[in-house]
Amino acid sequence: MARPERDERLARACVELADTLADGFRPVDFLQVLNDHVIDLLGVDASGVVMVDGLGRMVDVTASSDAAHRLEELWTECGEGPCHHCPPLLRHA
């Protein structure tokens, strides 16, 4: 992808993400929009967001497909996957 095209797509993504932060915004909506843009900008097949709850447990928040959602669930249940291999500081920030 040419740099000007990529830069334009990135700018559009940032504007759309900022728009989701208007009155009445729901964090899960923001994360879903982010998820959609990750797929588009990185050219991946699927994407998901996993967060750490107040008790330190990983919880899958949003996924681009049922298959991605199920994979996140399996990773969470098994204690595996990329989220479990990030530095502890990031997991419990």
All heavy atoms as an XYZ file, in Angstrom:
708
protein
N       0.847     -1.167      0.000
C       0.000      0.000      0.000
C       0.896      1.235      0.000
O       1.861      1.331      0.747
C      -0.885     -0.044      1.249
C      -1.653      1.193      1.508
S      -2.594      1.218      3.068
C      -2.976     -0.456      3.393
N       0.560      2.200     -0.841
C       1.335      3.433     -0.929
C       1.179      4.236      0.359
O       0.125      4.233      0.995
C       0.871      4.261     -2.119
N       2.250      4.920      0.732
C       2.249      5.672      1.992
C       1.130      6.715      2.063
O       0.455      6.798      3.087
C       3.613      6.308      2.226
C       3.665      7.036      3.555
C       5.079      7.329      3.986
N       5.096      8.106      5.173
C       5.016      7.614      6.407
N       4.933      6.325      6.576
N       5.045      8.394      7.456
N       0.894      7.539      1.008
C      -0.203      8.524      1.113
C      -1.569      7.856      1.350
O      -2.382      8.352      2.130
C      -0.171      9.245     -0.233
C       1.229      9.091     -0.702
C       1.663      7.731     -0.210
N      -1.815      6.729      0.693
C      -3.083      6.015      0.893
C      -3.181      5.505      2.324
O      -4.218      5.626      2.974
C      -3.196      4.852     -0.088
C      -4.461      4.051      0.101
C      -4.496      2.794     -0.751
O      -3.705      2.679     -1.697
O      -5.300      1.909     -0.422
N      -2.093      4.933      2.818
C      -2.091      4.432      4.192
C      -2.296      5.562      5.185
O      -3.056      5.441      6.137
C      -0.784      3.705      4.493
C      -0.829      2.986      5.849
C       0.501      2.541      6.277
N       1.262      3.777      6.540
C       2.458      3.813      7.046
N       3.094      2.718      7.322
N       3.076      4.945      7.269
N      -1.624      6.685      4.970
C      -1.763      7.836      5.860
C      -3.201      8.352      5.866
O      -3.734      8.722      6.916
C      -0.804      8.958      5.460
C       0.654      8.618      5.742
O       0.924      7.607      6.423
O       1.530      9.366      5.251
N      -3.844      8.367      4.700
C      -5.228      8.823      4.614
C      -6.158      7.866      5.356
O      -7.052      8.297      6.084
C      -5.655      8.937      3.155
C      -7.054      9.485      2.981
C      -7.441      9.645      1.531
O      -6.578     10.034      0.725
O      -8.614      9.366      1.214
N      -5.943      6.568      5.205
C      -6.761      5.585      5.904
C      -6.565      5.690      7.411
O      -7.521      5.583      8.184
C      -6.433      4.179      5.407
C      -6.966      3.946      3.994
C      -6.460      2.694      3.366
N      -6.809      1.506      4.119
C      -6.241      0.322      3.915
N      -5.327      0.173      2.976
N      -6.594     -0.717      4.629
N      -5.329      5.911      7.834
C      -5.043      6.076      9.258
C      -5.726      7.327      9.808
O      -6.312      7.307     10.894
C      -3.534      6.130      9.493
C      -3.071      6.238     10.939
C      -3.604      5.080     11.771
C      -1.556      6.273     10.991
N      -5.689      8.409      9.059
C      -6.341      9.649      9.484
C      -7.853      9.446      9.604
O      -8.469      9.899     10.580
C      -6.034     10.775      8.497
N      -8.456      8.754      8.630
C      -9.895      8.476      8.700
C     -10.229      7.631      9.928
O     -11.236      7.852     10.601
C     -10.373      7.774      7.425
C     -10.587      8.715      6.263
C     -11.406      8.080      5.146
N     -10.944      6.758      4.749
C     -10.160      6.497      3.712
N      -9.733      7.475      2.943
N      -9.803      5.269      3.425
N      -9.361      6.667     10.227
C      -9.581      5.821     11.401
C      -9.529      6.657     12.677
O     -10.375      6.494     13.565
C      -8.535      4.705     11.452
N      -8.570      7.557     12.771
C      -8.449      8.408     13.967
C      -9.668      9.304     14.130
O     -10.169      9.476     15.249
C      -7.180      9.253     13.891
S      -5.671      8.282     14.092
N     -10.166      9.859     13.027
C     -11.359     10.707     13.094
C     -12.560      9.886     13.553
O     -13.320     10.309     14.426
C     -11.636     11.370     11.724
C     -13.024     11.999     11.693
C     -10.565     12.407     11.421
N     -12.733      8.705     12.988
C     -13.873      7.879     13.385
C     -13.767      7.468     14.854
O     -14.756      7.470     15.578
C     -13.984      6.641     12.502
C     -15.235      5.848     12.808
C     -15.460      4.664     11.892
O     -14.728      4.501     10.900
O     -16.376      3.897     12.198
N     -12.558      7.137     15.309
C     -12.385      6.780     16.719
C     -12.702      7.967     17.621
O     -13.345      7.813     18.659
C     -10.966      6.267     16.962
C     -10.694      4.869     16.434
C      -9.201      4.582     16.436
C     -11.444      3.832     17.250
N     -12.267      9.152     17.228
C     -12.567     10.348     18.020
C     -14.071     10.593     18.069
O     -14.610     10.996     19.106
C     -11.847     11.556     17.438
N     -14.764     10.340     16.961
C     -16.220     10.522     16.917
C     -16.942      9.608     17.899
O     -18.007      9.949     18.405
C     -16.758     10.279     15.510
C     -16.433     11.414     14.555
O     -16.019     12.498     15.029
O     -16.577     11.210     13.339
N     -16.376      8.436     18.167
C     -17.049      7.515     19.100
C     -16.960      8.010     20.541
O     -17.662      7.492     21.404
C     -16.452      6.086     19.032
O     -15.099      6.117     19.482
C     -16.543      5.504     17.641
N     -16.102      9.002     20.799
C     -15.935      9.511     22.162
C     -16.910     10.633     22.497
O     -16.751     11.319     23.492
C     -14.485      9.982     22.365
C     -13.425      8.904     22.179
C     -12.029      9.500     22.307
C     -13.617      7.784     23.183
N     -17.928     10.824     21.670
C     -18.936     11.861     21.910
C     -19.811     11.474     23.102
O     -19.669     10.398     23.675
C     -19.775     12.048     20.656
N     -20.735     12.360     23.432
C     -21.664     12.102     24.539
C     -22.312     10.736     24.386
O     -22.720     10.341     23.299
C     -22.765     13.169     24.576
C     -22.237     14.507     25.049
O     -21.201     14.522     25.737
O     -22.864     15.529     24.734
N     -22.422     10.038     25.494
C     -23.074      8.737     25.489
C     -22.206      7.624     24.934
O     -22.704      6.546     24.635
N     -20.918      7.866     24.791
C     -20.049      6.837     24.219
C     -19.941      5.659     25.162
O     -19.982      5.789     26.375
C     -18.683      7.444     23.877
C     -17.533      6.976     24.729
C     -16.649      6.029     24.259
C     -17.330      7.490     25.985
C     -15.587      5.601     25.035
C     -16.265      7.072     26.768
C     -15.396      6.128     26.297
N     -19.858      4.492     24.564
C     -19.665      3.254     25.328
C     -18.286      2.706     24.980
O     -17.954      2.574     23.794
C     -20.734      2.229     24.965
C     -22.123      2.648     25.357
C     -23.202      1.669     24.932
N     -22.780      0.702     23.942
C     -23.110     -0.593     23.948
N     -23.877     -1.072     24.892
N     -22.694     -1.398     22.997
N     -17.472      2.379     25.972
C     -16.122      1.872     25.694
C     -16.117      0.683     24.736
O     -15.245      0.579     23.877
C     -15.595      1.478     27.075
C     -16.321      2.387     28.007
C     -17.701      2.538     27.412
N     -17.088     -0.203     24.839
C     -17.105     -1.369     23.963
C     -17.308     -0.943     22.503
O     -16.753     -1.568     21.589
C     -18.154     -2.406     24.417
C     -19.573     -1.942     24.161
C     -17.903     -3.740     23.754
N     -18.071      0.143     22.261
C     -18.239      0.641     20.892
C     -16.912      1.161     20.347
O     -16.557      0.916     19.199
C     -19.290      1.749     20.837
C     -20.686      1.244     21.171
O     -20.948      0.031     21.020
O     -21.510      2.083     21.591
N     -16.185      1.904     21.178
C     -14.872      2.409     20.780
C     -13.950      1.247     20.423
O     -13.271      1.269     19.395
C     -14.267      3.238     21.915
C     -12.856      3.682     21.658
C     -12.597      4.819     20.925
C     -11.779      2.942     22.139
C     -11.293      5.232     20.672
C     -10.472      3.345     21.901
C     -10.238      4.495     21.161
N     -13.940      0.221     21.260
C     -13.055     -0.917     21.018
C     -13.451     -1.693     19.769
O     -12.587     -2.202     19.055
C     -13.028     -1.829     22.245
C     -12.396     -1.192     23.479
C     -12.602     -2.084     24.690
C     -10.934     -0.890     23.255
N     -14.735     -1.759     19.460
C     -15.161     -2.441     18.244
C     -14.723     -1.665     17.006
O     -14.251     -2.249     16.034
C     -16.680     -2.646     18.222
C     -17.156     -3.451     17.034
C     -16.539     -4.842     16.991
O     -16.599     -5.585     17.947
N     -15.924     -5.199     15.862
N     -14.854     -0.341     17.042
C     -14.396      0.487     15.923
C     -12.880      0.337     15.772
O     -12.368      0.192     14.660
C     -14.801      1.961     16.126
C     -14.145      2.860     15.092
C     -16.317      2.107     16.058
N     -12.163      0.356     16.887
C     -10.713      0.153     16.855
C     -10.380     -1.197     16.228
O      -9.510     -1.304     15.362
C     -10.139      0.233     18.267
C      -8.646     -0.062     18.404
C      -7.821      0.982     17.683
C      -8.266     -0.133     19.872
N     -11.089     -2.213     16.639
C     -10.903     -3.567     16.128
C     -11.071     -3.601     14.605
O     -10.265     -4.194     13.880
C     -11.931     -4.473     16.801
C     -11.499     -5.883     16.946
O     -10.325     -6.187     16.914
N     -12.455     -6.760     17.103
N     -12.134     -2.968     14.115
C     -12.395     -2.934     12.672
C     -11.260     -2.249     11.914
O     -10.841     -2.706     10.849
C     -13.713     -2.215     12.381
C     -14.924     -2.945     12.936
O     -14.817     -4.165     13.238
O     -15.979     -2.295     13.080
N     -10.751     -1.165     12.478
C      -9.662     -0.441     11.812
C      -8.351     -1.214     11.851
O      -7.555     -1.136     10.922
C      -9.500      0.956     12.399
C     -10.567      1.901     11.949
N     -10.708      2.300     10.640
C     -11.571      2.494     12.632
C     -11.736      3.115     10.526
N     -12.286      3.246     11.726
N      -8.112     -1.950     12.917
C      -6.900     -2.781     12.991
C      -6.876     -3.771     11.831
O      -5.856     -3.939     11.151
C      -6.825     -3.515     14.352
C      -5.828     -4.655     14.311
C      -6.472     -2.535     15.453
N      -8.002     -4.404     11.580
C      -8.086     -5.373     10.480
C      -7.791     -4.693      9.153
O      -7.006     -5.187      8.343
C      -9.469     -6.048     10.461
C      -9.615     -6.935     11.690
C      -9.673     -6.858      9.187
C     -11.010     -7.434     11.924
N      -8.412     -3.542      8.946
C      -8.230     -2.822      7.689
C      -6.794     -2.328      7.514
O      -6.177     -2.528      6.469
C      -9.203     -1.643      7.623
C      -9.046     -0.835      6.354
O      -9.112     -1.437      5.258
O      -8.845      0.387      6.446
N      -6.259     -1.689      8.537
C      -4.941     -1.057      8.411
C      -3.790     -2.057      8.410
O      -2.776     -1.839      7.755
C      -4.746     -0.042      9.536
C      -5.644      1.196      9.447
C      -5.596      1.966     10.751
C      -5.244      2.068      8.273
N      -3.937     -3.147      9.137
C      -2.850     -4.121      9.208
C      -3.007     -5.262      8.204
O      -2.098     -6.065      8.034
C      -2.727     -4.685     10.623
C      -2.389     -3.676     11.718
C      -2.279     -4.373     13.061
C      -1.108     -2.928     11.382
N      -4.184     -5.349      7.593
C      -4.402     -6.396      6.604
C      -4.431     -7.789      7.205
O      -4.006     -8.752      6.575
N      -4.943     -7.905      8.420
C      -5.055     -9.210      9.075
C      -6.457     -9.766      8.867
O      -7.373     -9.053      8.467
C      -4.722     -9.110     10.582
C      -3.271     -8.705     10.781
C      -5.642     -8.135     11.285
N      -6.622    -11.048      9.122
C      -7.917    -11.695      8.918
C      -8.882    -11.488     10.079
O     -10.102    -11.521      9.893
C      -7.732    -13.201      8.702
C      -6.999    -13.501      7.413
O      -7.186    -12.747      6.443
O      -6.242    -14.485      7.387
N      -8.358    -11.315     11.271
C      -9.213    -11.185     12.448
C      -8.474    -10.394     13.518
O      -7.253    -10.268     13.486
C      -9.595    -12.561     12.979
N      -9.256     -9.896     14.457
C      -8.684     -9.099     15.536
C      -9.603     -9.186     16.746
O     -10.801     -9.430     16.605
C      -8.551     -7.642     15.083
O      -8.128     -6.817     16.134
N      -9.042     -8.969     17.905
C      -9.840     -8.968     19.114
C      -9.177     -8.129     20.184
O      -8.005     -7.780     20.074
N      -9.962     -7.802     21.198
C      -9.448     -7.017     22.318
C      -9.699     -7.803     23.597
O     -10.825     -8.227     23.867
C     -10.151     -5.642     22.406
C      -9.694     -4.881     23.644
C      -9.900     -4.824     21.148
N      -8.640     -8.013     24.355
C      -8.718     -8.662     25.660
C      -8.200     -7.659     26.682
O      -7.174     -7.024     26.470
C      -7.859     -9.952     25.692
C      -7.833    -10.545     27.084
C      -8.369    -10.956     24.674
N      -8.935     -7.523     27.781
C      -8.528     -6.586     28.826
C      -8.438     -7.324     30.155
O      -8.947     -8.439     30.289
C      -9.533     -5.443     28.917
C      -9.625     -4.645     27.623
S     -10.747     -3.266     27.725
C      -9.711     -2.099     28.591
N      -7.810     -6.690     31.110
C      -7.679     -7.250     32.452
C      -8.714     -6.568     33.345
O      -8.797     -5.340     33.380
C      -6.253     -7.024     33.005
C      -6.138     -7.537     34.418
C      -5.223     -7.681     32.104
N      -9.505     -7.361     34.061
C     -10.515     -6.781     34.950
C      -9.880     -6.377     36.282
O      -8.670     -6.536     36.484
C     -11.708     -7.725     35.135
C     -11.401     -8.973     35.941
O     -10.316     -9.072     36.548
O     -12.271     -9.860     35.978
N     -10.685     -5.852     37.181
C     -10.199     -5.368     38.469
C      -9.578     -6.439     39.347
O      -8.850     -6.139     40.286
N      -9.865     -7.711     39.048
C      -9.299     -8.821     39.822
C      -8.077     -9.440     39.136
O      -7.579    -10.467     39.581
C     -10.371     -9.891     40.041
C     -11.605     -9.419     40.811
C     -12.662    -10.520     40.845
C     -11.229     -8.984     42.214
N      -7.636     -8.825     38.034
C      -6.465     -9.340     37.327
C      -6.769    -10.463     36.349
O      -5.860    -11.080     35.821
N      -8.056    -10.715     36.101
C      -8.436    -11.773     35.145
C      -8.554    -11.185     33.748
O      -9.039    -10.077     33.581
C      -9.770    -12.390     35.534
C      -9.761    -13.081     36.878
C     -11.132    -13.540     37.218
N     -12.007    -12.359     37.274
C     -13.151    -12.295     37.922
N     -13.600    -13.347     38.556
N     -13.866    -11.193     37.944
N      -8.138    -11.972     32.766
C      -8.269    -11.544     31.382
C      -9.688    -11.816     30.905
O     -10.241    -12.885     31.147
C      -7.261    -12.258     30.508
C      -5.856    -11.954     30.906
S      -4.849    -11.655     29.485
C      -3.340    -11.189     30.276
N     -10.271    -10.812     30.248
C     -11.641    -10.902     29.752
C     -11.646    -10.460     28.298
O     -11.122     -9.390     27.978
C     -12.574     -9.974     30.569
C     -13.985    -10.029     30.042
C     -12.506    -10.304     32.035
N     -12.229    -11.292     27.420
C     -12.280    -10.845     26.032
C     -13.453     -9.888     25.889
O     -14.544    -10.127     26.379
C     -12.316    -12.022     25.049
C     -13.674    -12.606     24.813
O     -14.149    -13.345     25.677
O     -14.225    -12.316     23.746
N     -13.189     -8.750     25.267
C     -14.152     -7.659     25.199
C     -14.846     -7.614     23.845
O     -16.053     -7.455     23.772
C     -13.459     -6.309     25.483
C     -14.440     -5.159     25.393
C     -12.774     -6.331     26.834
N     -14.088     -7.741     22.790
C     -14.664     -7.677     21.446
C     -13.788     -8.467     20.492
O     -12.587     -8.600     20.706
C     -14.833     -6.215     20.985
O     -15.488     -6.188     19.725
C     -13.504     -5.508     20.871
N     -14.422     -8.981     19.464
C     -13.694     -9.740     18.446
C     -14.370     -9.503     17.103
O     -15.558     -9.196     17.039
C     -13.681    -11.226     18.777
N     -13.603     -9.675     16.046
C     -14.112     -9.394     14.709
C     -14.978    -10.509     14.147
O     -15.684    -10.303     13.165
C     -12.946     -9.121     13.759
O     -12.108    -10.260     13.693
N     -14.918    -11.672     14.754
C     -15.705    -12.800     14.251
C     -15.949    -13.784     15.391
O     -15.304    -13.706     16.447
C     -14.955    -13.516     13.122
O     -13.790    -14.136     13.626
N     -16.858    -14.700     15.156
C     -17.118    -15.739     16.154
C     -15.871    -16.583     16.395
O     -15.584    -16.972     17.525
C     -18.274    -16.637     15.725
C     -19.615    -15.924     15.794
O     -19.734    -14.930     16.545
O     -20.549    -16.358     15.097
N     -15.143    -16.871     15.324
C     -13.928    -17.683     15.453
C     -12.880    -16.952     16.303
O     -12.241    -17.560     17.163
C     -13.360    -18.022     14.078
N     -12.709    -15.654     16.070
C     -11.751    -14.871     16.864
C     -12.194    -14.803     18.317
O     -11.378    -14.914     19.234
C     -11.597    -13.473     16.276
N     -13.489    -14.646     18.529
C     -14.034    -14.618     19.892
C     -13.760    -15.946     20.608
O     -13.316    -15.967     21.756
C     -15.533    -14.336     19.851
C     -16.203    -14.405     21.175
N     -16.010    -13.459     22.159
C     -17.057    -15.318     21.693
C     -16.722    -13.792     23.222
N     -17.369    -14.915     22.967
N     -14.006    -17.042     19.930
C     -13.780    -18.367     20.534
C     -12.295    -18.574     20.834
O     -11.950    -19.132     21.883
C     -14.313    -19.469     19.605
C     -14.215    -20.833     20.208
C     -15.123    -20.975     21.441
N     -14.861    -22.253     22.074
C     -14.669    -22.416     23.368
N     -14.740    -21.397     24.196
N     -14.428    -23.603     23.860
N     -11.426    -18.134     19.942
C      -9.986    -18.255     20.166
C      -9.577    -17.460     21.405
O      -8.809    -17.948     22.242
C      -9.213    -17.782     18.933
C      -7.712    -17.949     18.967
C      -7.319    -19.408     19.182
C      -7.101    -17.416     17.679
N     -10.109    -16.246     21.544
C      -9.817    -15.451     22.742
C     -10.295    -16.169     24.004
O      -9.609    -16.172     25.022
C     -10.486    -14.079     22.647
C      -9.818    -13.148     21.669
C     -10.533    -11.804     21.592
O     -11.653    -11.667     22.124
O      -9.956    -10.891     20.992
N     -11.485    -16.751     23.935
C     -12.003    -17.501     25.086
C     -11.090    -18.665     25.444
O     -10.802    -18.897     26.617
C     -13.408    -18.035     24.790
C     -14.492    -17.002     24.839
C     -15.864    -17.600     24.539
O     -15.945    -18.637     23.849
O     -16.851    -17.016     24.993
N     -10.641    -19.409     24.435
C      -9.759    -20.550     24.683
C      -8.443    -20.098     25.292
O      -7.931    -20.721     26.226
C      -9.520    -21.338     23.392
C     -10.713    -22.142     22.885
C     -10.434    -22.684     21.486
C     -11.043    -23.277     23.837
N      -7.870    -19.026     24.747
C      -6.620    -18.505     25.296
C      -6.804    -18.109     26.748
O      -5.960    -18.361     27.597
C      -6.132    -17.301     24.503
C      -5.450    -17.635     23.212
C      -4.872    -18.813     22.864
C      -5.263    -16.762     22.110
N      -4.340    -18.729     21.608
C      -4.566    -17.476     21.124
C      -5.620    -15.447     21.848
C      -4.211    -16.920     19.909
C      -5.259    -14.904     20.635
C      -4.566    -15.626     19.675
N      -7.938    -17.450     27.040
C      -8.207    -17.006     28.407
C      -8.350    -18.202     29.345
O      -7.779    -18.224     30.433
C      -9.472    -16.123     28.435
O      -9.260    -14.998     27.571
C      -9.763    -15.630     29.825
N      -9.119    -19.208     28.918
C      -9.334    -20.401     29.740
C      -8.046    -21.178     29.985
O      -7.830    -21.716     31.072
C     -10.349    -21.320     29.067
C     -11.752    -20.781     29.052
C     -12.687    -21.586     28.160
O     -12.302    -22.706     27.734
O     -13.793    -21.102     27.870
N      -7.189    -21.237     28.969
C      -5.958    -22.039     29.055
C      -4.772    -21.255     29.600
O      -3.717    -21.835     29.857
C      -5.599    -22.584     27.672
S      -6.827    -23.708     27.009
N      -4.931    -19.947     29.746
C      -3.799    -19.134     30.204
C      -2.706    -19.033     29.161
O      -1.530    -18.923     29.498
N      -3.087    -19.057     27.910
C      -2.134    -18.985     26.806
C      -2.498    -17.822     25.891
O      -3.467    -17.126     26.121
C      -2.150    -20.296     26.009
C      -1.527    -21.458     26.736
C      -0.043    -21.284     26.991
O       0.655    -20.669     26.153
O       0.435    -21.746     28.025
N      -1.712    -17.659     24.834
C      -1.984    -16.625     23.847
C      -1.130    -15.399     24.060
O      -0.430    -15.264     25.064
N      -1.163    -14.481     23.103
C      -0.281    -13.310     23.150
C      -0.507    -12.420     24.374
O       0.451    -11.860     24.898
C      -0.603    -12.565     21.851
C      -1.886    -13.116     21.354
C      -2.017    -14.494     21.914
N      -1.727    -12.311     24.844
C      -1.984    -11.459     26.011
C      -1.317    -11.995     27.272
O      -0.934    -11.234     28.149
C      -3.478    -11.316     26.248
S      -4.306    -10.429     24.926
N      -1.188    -13.298     27.355
C      -0.569    -13.909     28.529
C       0.953    -13.837     28.481
O       1.608    -14.103     29.482
C      -1.017    -15.369     28.668
C      -2.458    -15.479     29.044
N      -2.887    -15.409     30.344
C      -3.569    -15.614     28.281
C      -4.199    -15.509     30.376
N      -4.643    -15.635     29.147
N       1.479    -13.452     27.336
C       2.938    -13.387     27.194
C       3.452    -11.951     27.190
O       4.643    -11.735     27.025
C       3.374    -14.123     25.923
C       3.015    -15.574     25.955
N       3.630    -16.466     26.779
C       2.063    -16.273     25.287
C       3.087    -17.675     26.622
N       2.129    -17.566     25.721
N       2.558    -10.974     27.380
C       3.018     -9.593     27.458
C       3.632     -9.338     28.828
O       3.385    -10.100     29.774
C       1.870     -8.620     27.171
S       0.629     -8.502     28.464
N       4.446     -8.307     28.949
C       5.080     -8.033     30.248
C       4.029     -7.847     31.344
O       2.986     -7.238     31.110
C       5.846     -6.732     29.999
C       6.043     -6.683     28.524
C       4.864     -7.388     27.919
N       4.281     -8.339     32.543
C       3.319     -8.211     33.645
C       2.889     -6.777     33.915
O       1.747     -6.536     34.269
C       4.067     -8.792     34.847
C       5.070     -9.718     34.261
C       5.456     -9.097     32.929
N       3.767     -5.824     33.711
C       3.425     -4.417     33.936
C       2.260     -4.011     33.047
O       1.353     -3.310     33.467
C       4.632     -3.521     33.673
C       4.401     -2.022     33.819
C       4.008     -1.701     35.257
C       5.651     -1.250     33.435
N       2.250     -4.480     31.806
C       1.168     -4.146     30.884
C      -0.107     -4.881     31.244
O      -1.204     -4.372     31.077
C       1.566     -4.465     29.442
C       2.725     -3.660     28.876
C       3.060     -4.134     27.484
C       2.387     -2.171     28.869
N       0.011     -6.097     31.727
C      -1.173     -6.892     32.059
C      -1.903     -6.326     33.267
O      -3.103     -6.462     33.394
C      -0.788     -8.339     32.352
C      -0.472     -9.123     31.114
C      -0.522    -10.612     31.407
N       0.140    -10.983     32.622
C       1.262    -11.665     32.692
N       1.883    -12.058     31.610
N       1.787    -11.981     33.855
N      -1.187     -5.704     34.184
C      -1.812     -5.275     35.436
C      -1.737     -3.764     35.628
O      -1.814     -3.285     36.738
C      -1.151     -5.987     36.619
C      -1.254     -7.471     36.509
N      -2.452     -8.132     36.684
C      -0.344     -8.413     36.190
C      -2.251     -9.440     36.494
N      -0.997     -9.618     36.201
N      -1.617     -3.041     34.531
C      -1.534     -1.574     34.633
C      -2.881     -0.983     34.983
O      -3.898     -1.523     34.754
C      -1.041     -1.000     33.317
